[in-house]
Amino acid sequence: DGDLLATGCHDKRVRLFAVSSGQLTRTLVHGGRVYCVALRGAVLLSGGRDKTVKVWSVAEDVAAGQEHVATLEGHEEPVRGVALAPSGPARIVSVSRGGKLIVHEPATGAAALA
């Protein structure tokens, strides 16, 4: 609905806020320092020091503790950027500190291009 804002922090947490009220709505634990987040609709991505990308469902009907959908691997350095492909087949793109770009297939978690 466009009312959510996601932040990532060195405390290994991703926080979701309702823009309209400024209220914290959800806190997720990534597992390592969080360096980047991307949010589109009910899909949230986080990347960080642990060299992984976490995929979360932040739909209102998802119960607390059930948000984690997948962990995507393949980087040898911390993940510094994440994005959902803007069109075409649903794909997740991540880039590490060293510049390695991986295009992940969300359905399988496999790296389509690396």
Steps between C-alpha positions, in 0.01 A plus 500: 500500500806726495477591868806300614857618535781250569831575670801279564762548769823372645305342786401220255139615483266620231225728622175581323319825568158623393573823314159649580542466876875463549432192713729198504292212363744210486860407585682219319839349585727456197785321682783736407543875465248625245651716227207525256125446469245507220123494535237448231147423606514223758848378398796625700866426429791553737870453435795526728830412653415129517523488115134400461177646370191428710157498338210593728124515464365804681135458402262598779365144526845346562542420869795632698785252480379361165632780276824333382450344156851417378872561543692554176873428494784525252695808604854481635486851648232700685190585298480875438199526270173314435214560258199333346510501119261773384332297225488163331550183700529552874869510579707625791826679433779535755847649489786452743765740626741366239254569218379145433145515366265203539154464348302253711191304399263557795307177451810283544759733655743393229731752338376559145801717414811563704 
